[in-house]
Amino acid sequence: MAIRIASILGMTLLAAAWPAAQAATPLDTRHPRETVTVDFLLEACSVVGETAHGMIPHFDCESWLYGLLDTQAARPAGARTVCAPADLAPWQAYEKLWTAPLADARRGEPAAVWVLEQLQSAWPCR
């Protein structure tokens, strides 16, 4: 009986500790900084899927785009390059990106520059 209780108690403790042992945070992985290129952005964000692995683990397209738009909105009015509507949803911005022309030479460039150029053509600051 004592062995059975110890076995159940041990299994309970093991089950409680297991998720913590499997946790992966940016501090756990220590990946080097990567550049979000135009090619990576268009590939990673074209289809919703698993992003736990790859060039940039756990990359979140919507959060990345919100960060880019929020940075523009936080700049003084004269310094903004994009004046997107405050209620712009990521899918609306991505719609503009998927239909935008893209030269092959630009695929390796940082995506932020290209994205801002495309969004500026849709929502310029006047």
KOLPAKE-690170 format. One record per residue: residue in one letter; x negated, y, z negated of N, C-alpha, C, O in turn. Coordinates in steps of 0.2 Angstrom, whole numbers, plus 5000, padded with zeros to 4 digits. Layout:
N
<node code="a" n_u="X" n_v="Y" n_w="Z" ca_u="X" ca_v="Y" ca_w="Z" c_u="X" c_v="Y" c_w="Z" o_u="X" o_v="Y" o_w="Z"/>
...
//
This chain:
126
<node code="m" n_u="4996" n_v="4994" n_w="5000" ca_u="5000" ca_v="5000" ca_w="5000" c_u="4996" c_v="5006" c_w="5000" o_u="4997" o_v="5011" o_w="5004"/>
<node code="a" n_u="4990" n_v="5006" n_w="4996" ca_u="4986" ca_v="5012" ca_w="4996" c_u="4982" c_v="5013" c_w="5002" o_u="4981" o_v="5019" o_w="5004"/>
<node code="i" n_u="4981" n_v="5008" n_w="5006" ca_u="4977" ca_v="5008" ca_w="5012" c_u="4982" c_v="5011" c_w="5017" o_u="4980" o_v="5015" o_w="5022"/>
<node code="r" n_u="4988" n_v="5009" n_w="5017" ca_u="4994" ca_v="5012" ca_w="5022" c_u="4995" c_v="5019" c_w="5021" o_u="4995" o_v="5023" o_w="5025"/>
<node code="i" n_u="4995" n_v="5021" n_w="5014" ca_u="4996" ca_v="5029" ca_w="5013" c_u="4990" c_v="5033" c_w="5015" o_u="4991" o_v="5038" o_w="5018"/>
<node code="a" n_u="4984" n_v="5030" n_w="5014" ca_u="4978" ca_v="5033" ca_w="5016" c_u="4978" c_v="5034" c_w="5024" o_u="4976" o_v="5039" o_w="5027"/>
<node code="s" n_u="4980" n_v="5029" n_w="5027" ca_u="4980" ca_v="5028" ca_w="5035" c_u="4985" c_v="5034" c_w="5037" o_u="4984" o_v="5037" o_w="5042"/>
<node code="i" n_u="4991" n_v="5034" n_w="5034" ca_u="4996" ca_v="5039" ca_w="5037" c_u="4994" c_v="5046" c_w="5035" o_u="4994" o_v="5050" o_w="5039"/>
<node code="l" n_u="4991" n_v="5047" n_w="5029" ca_u="4988" ca_v="5054" ca_w="5027" c_u="4982" c_v="5056" c_w="5032" o_u="4982" o_v="5061" o_w="5034"/>
<node code="g" n_u="4978" n_v="5051" n_w="5034" ca_u="4973" ca_v="5052" ca_w="5038" c_u="4975" c_v="5054" c_w="5045" o_u="4972" o_v="5058" o_w="5048"/>
<node code="m" n_u="4980" n_v="5050" n_w="5048" ca_u="4983" ca_v="5052" ca_w="5054" c_u="4986" c_v="5059" c_w="5054" o_u="4986" o_v="5062" o_w="5059"/>
<node code="t" n_u="4990" n_v="5061" n_w="5049" ca_u="4993" ca_v="5067" ca_w="5049" c_u="4988" c_v="5073" c_w="5049" o_u="4988" o_v="5078" o_w="5052"/>
<node code="l" n_u="4982" n_v="5072" n_w="5045" ca_u="4977" ca_v="5077" ca_w="5045" c_u="4973" c_v="5077" c_w="5052" o_u="4972" o_v="5083" o_w="5054"/>
<node code="l" n_u="4972" n_v="5072" n_w="5055" ca_u="4969" ca_v="5072" ca_w="5062" c_u="4974" c_v="5075" c_w="5067" o_u="4972" o_v="5079" o_w="5071"/>
<node code="a" n_u="4980" n_v="5074" n_w="5067" ca_u="4985" ca_v="5077" ca_w="5071" c_u="4985" c_v="5084" c_w="5070" o_u="4986" o_v="5088" o_w="5075"/>
<node code="a" n_u="4985" n_v="5087" n_w="5064" ca_u="4985" ca_v="5094" ca_w="5062" c_u="4979" c_v="5097" c_w="5065" o_u="4979" o_v="5103" o_w="5066"/>
<node code="a" n_u="4973" n_v="5094" n_w="5064" ca_u="4967" ca_v="5097" ca_w="5066" c_u="4966" c_v="5097" c_w="5074" o_u="4962" o_v="5100" o_w="5076"/>
<node code="w" n_u="4969" n_v="5092" n_w="5077" ca_u="4967" ca_v="5091" ca_w="5084" c_u="4968" c_v="5097" c_w="5089" o_u="4964" o_v="5099" o_w="5093"/>
<node code="p" n_u="4974" n_v="5101" n_w="5088" ca_u="4975" ca_v="5107" ca_w="5093" c_u="4969" c_v="5112" c_w="5092" o_u="4967" o_v="5115" o_w="5096"/>
<node code="a" n_u="4967" n_v="5113" n_w="5085" ca_u="4962" ca_v="5118" ca_w="5084" c_u="4955" c_v="5116" c_w="5087" o_u="4951" o_v="5120" o_w="5089"/>
<node code="a" n_u="4954" n_v="5109" n_w="5087" ca_u="4948" ca_v="5107" ca_w="5090" c_u="4948" c_v="5107" c_w="5097" o_u="4942" o_v="5108" o_w="5100"/>
<node code="q" n_u="4954" n_v="5108" n_w="5101" ca_u="4954" ca_v="5108" ca_w="5108" c_u="4955" c_v="5116" c_w="5110" o_u="4955" o_v="5117" o_w="5116"/>
<node code="a" n_u="4955" n_v="5120" n_w="5106" ca_u="4956" ca_v="5127" ca_w="5108" c_u="4951" c_v="5130" c_w="5112" o_u="4945" o_v="5129" o_w="5110"/>
<node code="a" n_u="4952" n_v="5134" n_w="5117" ca_u="4947" ca_v="5137" ca_w="5121" c_u="4949" c_v="5144" c_w="5122" o_u="4954" o_v="5146" o_w="5124"/>
<node code="t" n_u="4945" n_v="5148" n_w="5120" ca_u="4946" ca_v="5155" ca_w="5120" c_u="4940" c_v="5158" c_w="5124" o_u="4935" o_v="5154" o_w="5126"/>
<node code="p" n_u="4940" n_v="5164" n_w="5126" ca_u="4934" ca_v="5167" ca_w="5130" c_u="4928" c_v="5167" c_w="5126" o_u="4922" o_v="5166" o_w="5129"/>
<node code="l" n_u="4928" n_v="5167" n_w="5119" ca_u="4922" ca_v="5166" ca_w="5115" c_u="4920" c_v="5159" c_w="5115" o_u="4914" o_v="5158" o_w="5115"/>
<node code="d" n_u="4924" n_v="5154" n_w="5116" ca_u="4922" ca_v="5147" ca_w="5116" c_u="4918" c_v="5146" c_w="5123" o_u="4914" o_v="5142" o_w="5123"/>
<node code="t" n_u="4921" n_v="5149" n_w="5128" ca_u="4918" ca_v="5147" ca_w="5135" c_u="4912" c_v="5150" c_w="5137" o_u="4907" o_v="5147" o_w="5140"/>
<node code="r" n_u="4911" n_v="5157" n_w="5135" ca_u="4906" ca_v="5161" ca_w="5137" c_u="4904" c_v="5161" c_w="5144" o_u="4898" o_v="5160" o_w="5146"/>
<node code="h" n_u="4909" n_v="5162" n_w="5148" ca_u="4907" ca_v="5162" ca_w="5156" c_u="4904" c_v="5169" c_w="5157" o_u="4906" o_v="5174" o_w="5154"/>
<node code="p" n_u="4900" n_v="5169" n_w="5162" ca_u="4897" ca_v="5175" ca_w="5164" c_u="4902" c_v="5180" c_w="5168" o_u="4907" o_v="5177" o_w="5170"/>
<node code="r" n_u="4901" n_v="5186" n_w="5168" ca_u="4906" ca_v="5191" ca_w="5171" c_u="4906" c_v="5189" c_w="5179" o_u="4900" o_v="5188" o_w="5182"/>
<node code="e" n_u="4911" n_v="5189" n_w="5182" ca_u="4912" ca_v="5188" ca_w="5189" c_u="4916" c_v="5194" c_w="5192" o_u="4920" o_v="5197" o_w="5188"/>
<node code="t" n_u="4915" n_v="5195" n_w="5198" ca_u="4918" ca_v="5201" ca_w="5202" c_u="4924" c_v="5198" c_w="5205" o_u="4924" o_v="5193" o_w="5208"/>
<node code="v" n_u="4930" n_v="5201" n_w="5204" ca_u="4936" ca_v="5199" ca_w="5208" c_u="4935" c_v="5202" c_w="5215" o_u="4936" o_v="5208" o_w="5216"/>
<node code="t" n_u="4934" n_v="5198" n_w="5219" ca_u="4933" ca_v="5200" ca_w="5226" c_u="4940" c_v="5200" c_w="5230" o_u="4945" o_v="5197" o_w="5227"/>
<node code="v" n_u="4941" n_v="5203" n_w="5235" ca_u="4947" ca_v="5203" ca_w="5239" c_u="4949" c_v="5196" c_w="5241" o_u="4955" o_v="5194" o_w="5240"/>
<node code="d" n_u="4944" n_v="5192" n_w="5243" ca_u="4945" ca_v="5185" ca_w="5245" c_u="4948" c_v="5181" c_w="5239" o_u="4953" o_v="5177" o_w="5240"/>
<node code="f" n_u="4945" n_v="5182" n_w="5233" ca_u="4947" ca_v="5178" ca_w="5227" c_u="4954" c_v="5180" c_w="5225" o_u="4958" o_v="5176" o_w="5224"/>
<node code="l" n_u="4955" n_v="5187" n_w="5225" ca_u="4962" ca_v="5189" ca_w="5223" c_u="4967" c_v="5187" c_w="5228" o_u="4973" o_v="5184" o_w="5225"/>
<node code="l" n_u="4966" n_v="5187" n_w="5234" ca_u="4972" ca_v="5185" ca_w="5239" c_u="4973" c_v="5177" c_w="5238" o_u="4978" o_v="5175" o_w="5239"/>
<node code="e" n_u="4967" n_v="5173" n_w="5237" ca_u="4968" ca_v="5166" ca_w="5236" c_u="4972" c_v="5165" c_w="5230" o_u="4976" o_v="5161" o_w="5229"/>
<node code="a" n_u="4969" n_v="5168" n_w="5224" ca_u="4972" ca_v="5166" ca_w="5217" c_u="4979" c_v="5168" c_w="5216" o_u="4983" o_v="5165" o_w="5213"/>
<node code="c" n_u="4981" n_v="5174" n_w="5220" ca_u="4987" ca_v="5177" ca_w="5218" c_u="4993" c_v="5175" c_w="5224" o_u="4998" o_v="5177" o_w="5223"/>
<node code="s" n_u="4991" n_v="5171" n_w="5229" ca_u="4995" ca_v="5170" ca_w="5234" c_u="5000" c_v="5164" c_w="5232" o_u="5006" o_v="5164" o_w="5235"/>
<node code="v" n_u="4998" n_v="5160" n_w="5228" ca_u="5002" ca_v="5154" ca_w="5225" c_u="5002" c_v="5154" c_w="5218" o_u="4996" o_v="5154" o_w="5215"/>
<node code="v" n_u="5007" n_v="5154" n_w="5214" ca_u="5007" ca_v="5153" ca_w="5207" c_u="5005" c_v="5146" c_w="5206" o_u="5007" o_v="5141" o_w="5208"/>
<node code="g" n_u="5000" n_v="5145" n_w="5201" ca_u="4997" ca_v="5139" ca_w="5200" c_u="4993" c_v="5139" c_w="5194" o_u="4993" o_v="5144" o_w="5190"/>
<node code="e" n_u="4989" n_v="5134" n_w="5193" ca_u="4985" ca_v="5133" ca_w="5187" c_u="4978" c_v="5137" c_w="5188" o_u="4975" o_v="5136" o_w="5193"/>
<node code="t" n_u="4977" n_v="5141" n_w="5183" ca_u="4971" ca_v="5145" ca_w="5184" c_u="4966" c_v="5144" c_w="5178" o_u="4962" o_v="5148" o_w="5177"/>
<node code="a" n_u="4967" n_v="5138" n_w="5175" ca_u="4962" ca_v="5137" ca_w="5169" c_u="4955" c_v="5136" c_w="5171" o_u="4950" o_v="5137" o_w="5167"/>
<node code="h" n_u="4954" n_v="5134" n_w="5177" ca_u="4947" ca_v="5132" ca_w="5180" c_u="4946" c_v="5136" c_w="5186" o_u="4951" o_v="5139" o_w="5189"/>
<node code="g" n_u="4940" n_v="5137" n_w="5188" ca_u="4939" ca_v="5140" ca_w="5195" c_u="4933" c_v="5146" c_w="5193" o_u="4930" o_v="5146" o_w="5188"/>
<node code="m" n_u="4933" n_v="5150" n_w="5198" ca_u="4927" ca_v="5155" ca_w="5198" c_u="4929" c_v="5160" c_w="5192" o_u="4924" o_v="5161" o_w="5188"/>
<node code="i" n_u="4935" n_v="5161" n_w="5191" ca_u="4937" ca_v="5166" ca_w="5185" c_u="4942" c_v="5162" c_w="5181" o_u="4948" o_v="5162" o_w="5183"/>
<node code="p" n_u="4940" n_v="5158" n_w="5176" ca_u="4945" ca_v="5154" ca_w="5172" c_u="4950" c_v="5159" c_w="5169" o_u="4949" o_v="5164" o_w="5166"/>
<node code="h" n_u="4956" n_v="5156" n_w="5169" ca_u="4962" ca_v="5159" ca_w="5166" c_u="4964" c_v="5166" c_w="5169" o_u="4966" o_v="5170" o_w="5166"/>
<node code="f" n_u="4962" n_v="5167" n_w="5175" ca_u="4963" ca_v="5174" ca_w="5179" c_u="4971" c_v="5174" c_w="5179" o_u="4974" o_v="5170" o_w="5182"/>
<node code="d" n_u="4973" n_v="5180" n_w="5177" ca_u="4981" ca_v="5182" ca_w="5178" c_u="4982" c_v="5187" c_w="5183" o_u="4980" o_v="5193" o_w="5181"/>
<node code="c" n_u="4985" n_v="5186" n_w="5188" ca_u="4985" ca_v="5191" ca_w="5194" c_u="4989" c_v="5197" c_w="5191" o_u="4988" o_v="5203" o_w="5192"/>
<node code="e" n_u="4995" n_v="5196" n_w="5188" ca_u="4999" ca_v="5201" ca_w="5186" c_u="4996" c_v="5206" c_w="5181" o_u="4996" o_v="5212" o_w="5181"/>
<node code="s" n_u="4993" n_v="5203" n_w="5176" ca_u="4989" ca_v="5207" ca_w="5171" c_u="4983" c_v="5211" c_w="5174" o_u="4982" o_v="5217" o_w="5173"/>
<node code="w" n_u="4980" n_v="5208" n_w="5179" ca_u="4975" ca_v="5212" ca_w="5183" c_u="4978" c_v="5218" c_w="5186" o_u="4975" o_v="5223" o_w="5186"/>
<node code="l" n_u="4983" n_v="5217" n_w="5190" ca_u="4986" ca_v="5222" ca_w="5194" c_u="4989" c_v="5227" c_w="5189" o_u="4989" o_v="5233" o_w="5190"/>
<node code="y" n_u="4992" n_v="5225" n_w="5184" ca_u="4995" ca_v="5230" ca_w="5179" c_u="4989" c_v="5234" c_w="5176" o_u="4990" o_v="5241" o_w="5175"/>
<node code="g" n_u="4983" n_v="5231" n_w="5174" ca_u="4978" ca_v="5235" ca_w="5172" c_u="4975" c_v="5240" c_w="5177" o_u="4974" o_v="5246" o_w="5175"/>
<node code="l" n_u="4975" n_v="5238" n_w="5183" ca_u="4973" ca_v="5243" ca_w="5189" c_u="4978" c_v="5249" c_w="5189" o_u="4976" o_v="5255" o_w="5190"/>
<node code="l" n_u="4985" n_v="5247" n_w="5189" ca_u="4990" ca_v="5253" ca_w="5190" c_u="4990" c_v="5257" c_w="5184" o_u="4991" o_v="5263" o_w="5184"/>
<node code="d" n_u="4989" n_v="5254" n_w="5178" ca_u="4989" ca_v="5258" ca_w="5171" c_u="4983" c_v="5263" c_w="5171" o_u="4984" o_v="5268" o_w="5168"/>
<node code="t" n_u="4978" n_v="5260" n_w="5174" ca_u="4972" ca_v="5265" ca_w="5174" c_u="4973" c_v="5271" c_w="5178" o_u="4971" o_v="5276" o_w="5176"/>
<node code="q" n_u="4976" n_v="5270" n_w="5184" ca_u="4978" ca_v="5275" ca_w="5188" c_u="4983" c_v="5280" c_w="5185" o_u="4982" o_v="5286" o_w="5185"/>
<node code="a" n_u="4988" n_v="5277" n_w="5182" ca_u="4993" ca_v="5281" ca_w="5178" c_u="4990" c_v="5285" c_w="5173" o_u="4993" o_v="5291" o_w="5171"/>
<node code="a" n_u="4985" n_v="5283" n_w="5169" ca_u="4982" ca_v="5286" ca_w="5164" c_u="4977" c_v="5292" c_w="5166" o_u="4976" o_v="5296" o_w="5162"/>
<node code="r" n_u="4975" n_v="5292" n_w="5172" ca_u="4971" ca_v="5297" ca_w="5174" c_u="4975" c_v="5304" c_w="5175" o_u="4981" o_v="5304" o_w="5176"/>
<node code="p" n_u="4971" n_v="5310" n_w="5175" ca_u="4975" ca_v="5316" ca_w="5176" c_u="4978" c_v="5316" c_w="5183" o_u="4975" o_v="5313" o_w="5187"/>
<node code="a" n_u="4983" n_v="5320" n_w="5184" ca_u="4987" ca_v="5320" ca_w="5190" c_u="4982" c_v="5321" c_w="5196" o_u="4983" o_v="5318" o_w="5201"/>
<node code="g" n_u="4977" n_v="5326" n_w="5195" ca_u="4973" ca_v="5328" ca_w="5201" c_u="4968" c_v="5322" c_w="5203" o_u="4965" o_v="5322" o_w="5208"/>
<node code="a" n_u="4967" n_v="5318" n_w="5198" ca_u="4961" ca_v="5313" ca_w="5199" c_u="4964" c_v="5306" c_w="5201" o_u="4960" o_v="5301" o_w="5203"/>
<node code="r" n_u="4971" n_v="5305" n_w="5201" ca_u="4974" ca_v="5299" ca_w="5204" c_u="4973" c_v="5298" c_w="5211" o_u="4973" o_v="5303" o_w="5215"/>
<node code="t" n_u="4972" n_v="5292" n_w="5213" ca_u="4972" ca_v="5290" ca_w="5220" c_u="4979" c_v="5287" c_w="5222" o_u="4981" o_v="5287" o_w="5228"/>
<node code="v" n_u="4982" n_v="5284" n_w="5217" ca_u="4988" ca_v="5280" ca_w="5218" c_u="4994" c_v="5283" c_w="5214" o_u="4992" o_v="5284" o_w="5208"/>
<node code="c" n_u="4999" n_v="5285" n_w="5216" ca_u="5005" ca_v="5288" ca_w="5212" c_u="5011" c_v="5283" c_w="5213" o_u="5016" o_v="5285" o_w="5216"/>
<node code="a" n_u="5010" n_v="5277" n_w="5211" ca_u="5015" ca_v="5272" ca_w="5211" c_u="5021" c_v="5273" c_w="5206" o_u="5020" o_v="5276" o_w="5201"/>
<node code="p" n_u="5027" n_v="5271" n_w="5208" ca_u="5032" ca_v="5272" ca_w="5203" c_u="5031" c_v="5269" c_w="5196" o_u="5028" o_v="5264" o_w="5196"/>
<node code="a" n_u="5033" n_v="5272" n_w="5191" ca_u="5032" ca_v="5269" ca_w="5184" c_u="5035" c_v="5262" c_w="5184" o_u="5033" o_v="5258" o_w="5180"/>
<node code="d" n_u="5040" n_v="5261" n_w="5187" ca_u="5044" ca_v="5254" ca_w="5186" c_u="5042" c_v="5249" c_w="5192" o_u="5045" o_v="5244" o_w="5193"/>
<node code="l" n_u="5036" n_v="5250" n_w="5195" ca_u="5034" ca_v="5246" ca_w="5200" c_u="5032" c_v="5239" c_w="5197" o_u="5028" o_v="5239" o_w="5193"/>
<node code="a" n_u="5035" n_v="5234" n_w="5200" ca_u="5034" ca_v="5227" ca_w="5198" c_u="5028" c_v="5224" c_w="5202" o_u="5027" o_v="5226" o_w="5207"/>
<node code="p" n_u="5024" n_v="5220" n_w="5199" ca_u="5018" ca_v="5217" ca_w="5202" c_u="5020" c_v="5214" c_w="5209" o_u="5016" o_v="5215" o_w="5214"/>
<node code="w" n_u="5026" n_v="5211" n_w="5210" ca_u="5028" ca_v="5207" ca_w="5216" c_u="5029" c_v="5213" c_w="5221" o_u="5027" o_v="5211" o_w="5227"/>
<node code="q" n_u="5031" n_v="5219" n_w="5220" ca_u="5032" ca_v="5224" ca_w="5224" c_u="5025" c_v="5226" c_w="5227" o_u="5024" o_v="5228" o_w="5233"/>
<node code="a" n_u="5020" n_v="5227" n_w="5223" ca_u="5013" ca_v="5229" ca_w="5225" c_u="5010" c_v="5223" c_w="5229" o_u="5007" o_v="5225" o_w="5234"/>
<node code="y" n_u="5011" n_v="5217" n_w="5227" ca_u="5008" ca_v="5211" ca_w="5231" c_u="5011" c_v="5211" c_w="5238" o_u="5008" o_v="5209" o_w="5242"/>
<node code="e" n_u="5018" n_v="5213" n_w="5238" ca_u="5021" ca_v="5213" ca_w="5245" c_u="5017" c_v="5217" c_w="5250" o_u="5016" o_v="5216" o_w="5256"/>
<node code="k" n_u="5015" n_v="5223" n_w="5247" ca_u="5011" ca_v="5228" ca_w="5251" c_u="5004" c_v="5225" c_w="5253" o_u="5002" o_v="5226" o_w="5259"/>
<node code="l" n_u="5001" n_v="5221" n_w="5248" ca_u="4995" ca_v="5218" ca_w="5250" c_u="4995" c_v="5213" c_w="5255" o_u="4990" o_v="5212" o_w="5259"/>
<node code="w" n_u="5000" n_v="5208" n_w="5254" ca_u="5000" ca_v="5203" ca_w="5259" c_u="5001" c_v="5205" c_w="5266" o_u="4999" o_v="5201" o_w="5271"/>
<node code="t" n_u="5004" n_v="5210" n_w="5267" ca_u="5005" ca_v="5213" ca_w="5274" c_u="5000" c_v="5218" c_w="5277" o_u="5000" o_v="5220" o_w="5282"/>
<node code="a" n_u="4995" n_v="5219" n_w="5272" ca_u="4990" ca_v="5224" ca_w="5274" c_u="4985" c_v="5221" c_w="5279" o_u="4983" o_v="5215" o_w="5278"/>
<node code="p" n_u="4982" n_v="5225" n_w="5283" ca_u="4977" ca_v="5222" ca_w="5288" c_u="4970" c_v="5221" c_w="5283" o_u="4969" o_v="5225" o_w="5279"/>
<node code="l" n_u="4967" n_v="5216" n_w="5285" ca_u="4960" ca_v="5215" ca_w="5281" c_u="4955" c_v="5212" c_w="5286" o_u="4956" o_v="5207" o_w="5289"/>
<node code="a" n_u="4950" n_v="5216" n_w="5287" ca_u="4944" ca_v="5214" ca_w="5291" c_u="4940" c_v="5209" c_w="5287" o_u="4939" o_v="5210" o_w="5281"/>
<node code="d" n_u="4937" n_v="5204" n_w="5290" ca_u="4934" ca_v="5199" ca_w="5287" c_u="4928" c_v="5202" c_w="5283" o_u="4926" o_v="5199" o_w="5278"/>
<node code="a" n_u="4925" n_v="5207" n_w="5285" ca_u="4919" ca_v="5210" ca_w="5282" c_u="4921" c_v="5213" c_w="5275" o_u="4916" o_v="5213" o_w="5271"/>
<node code="r" n_u="4927" n_v="5214" n_w="5274" ca_u="4929" ca_v="5216" ca_w="5267" c_u="4931" c_v="5211" c_w="5262" o_u="4932" o_v="5213" o_w="5256"/>
<node code="r" n_u="4931" n_v="5205" n_w="5264" ca_u="4933" ca_v="5199" ca_w="5260" c_u="4929" c_v="5198" c_w="5254" o_u="4931" o_v="5196" o_w="5248"/>
<node code="g" n_u="4922" n_v="5200" n_w="5254" ca_u="4918" ca_v="5199" ca_w="5248" c_u="4917" c_v="5205" c_w="5244" o_u="4914" o_v="5205" o_w="5239"/>
<node code="e" n_u="4920" n_v="5211" n_w="5246" ca_u="4920" ca_v="5217" ca_w="5242" c_u="4924" c_v="5216" c_w="5235" o_u="4929" o_v="5212" o_w="5235"/>
<node code="p" n_u="4923" n_v="5221" n_w="5231" ca_u="4927" ca_v="5221" ca_w="5225" c_u="4934" c_v="5222" c_w="5226" o_u="4936" o_v="5227" o_w="5230"/>
<node code="a" n_u="4939" n_v="5219" n_w="5224" ca_u="4946" ca_v="5219" ca_w="5226" c_u="4949" c_v="5226" c_w="5224" o_u="4954" o_v="5228" o_w="5227"/>
<node code="a" n_u="4947" n_v="5229" n_w="5218" ca_u="4950" ca_v="5235" ca_w="5216" c_u="4950" c_v="5240" c_w="5221" o_u="4955" o_v="5244" o_w="5222"/>
<node code="v" n_u="4945" n_v="5241" n_w="5224" ca_u="4944" ca_v="5246" ca_w="5229" c_u="4949" c_v="5245" c_w="5235" o_u="4952" o_v="5250" o_w="5237"/>
<node code="w" n_u="4949" n_v="5239" n_w="5238" ca_u="4954" ca_v="5238" ca_w="5243" c_u="4961" c_v="5238" c_w="5241" o_u="4965" o_v="5241" o_w="5245"/>
<node code="v" n_u="4963" n_v="5236" n_w="5235" ca_u="4969" ca_v="5236" ca_w="5233" c_u="4972" c_v="5243" c_w="5232" o_u="4977" o_v="5245" o_w="5234"/>
<node code="l" n_u="4967" n_v="5248" n_w="5229" ca_u="4969" ca_v="5255" ca_w="5228" c_u="4970" c_v="5258" c_w="5235" o_u="4974" o_v="5262" o_w="5236"/>
<node code="e" n_u="4966" n_v="5256" n_w="5240" ca_u="4967" ca_v="5259" ca_w="5247" c_u="4974" c_v="5257" c_w="5249" o_u="4977" o_v="5261" o_w="5252"/>
<node code="q" n_u="4975" n_v="5251" n_w="5249" ca_u="4982" ca_v="5249" ca_w="5251" c_u="4988" c_v="5252" c_w="5248" o_u="4993" o_v="5254" o_w="5251"/>
<node code="l" n_u="4987" n_v="5252" n_w="5241" ca_u="4993" ca_v="5255" ca_w="5237" c_u="4993" c_v="5263" c_w="5238" o_u="4998" o_v="5266" o_w="5238"/>
<node code="q" n_u="4987" n_v="5266" n_w="5240" ca_u="4987" ca_v="5273" ca_w="5241" c_u="4991" c_v="5275" c_w="5248" o_u="4994" o_v="5280" o_w="5248"/>
<node code="s" n_u="4990" n_v="5270" n_w="5253" ca_u="4994" ca_v="5271" ca_w="5259" c_u="5002" c_v="5270" c_w="5258" o_u="5006" o_v="5274" o_w="5261"/>
<node code="a" n_u="5004" n_v="5266" n_w="5253" ca_u="5011" ca_v="5266" ca_w="5251" c_u="5013" c_v="5271" c_w="5247" o_u="5019" o_v="5274" o_w="5248"/>
<node code="w" n_u="5010" n_v="5273" n_w="5242" ca_u="5012" ca_v="5278" ca_w="5237" c_u="5006" c_v="5283" c_w="5236" o_u="5003" o_v="5283" o_w="5231"/>
<node code="p" n_u="5005" n_v="5287" n_w="5241" ca_u="5000" ca_v="5292" ca_w="5240" c_u="5002" c_v="5298" c_w="5235" o_u="5008" o_v="5299" o_w="5233"/>
<node code="c" n_u="4997" n_v="5301" n_w="5232" ca_u="4998" ca_v="5307" ca_w="5228" c_u="4998" c_v="5313" c_w="5232" o_u="4994" o_v="5314" o_w="5236"/>
<node code="r" n_u="5003" n_v="5317" n_w="5231" ca_u="5004" ca_v="5323" ca_w="5235" c_u="5002" c_v="5329" c_w="5231" o_u="5002" o_v="5335" o_w="5233"/>
//
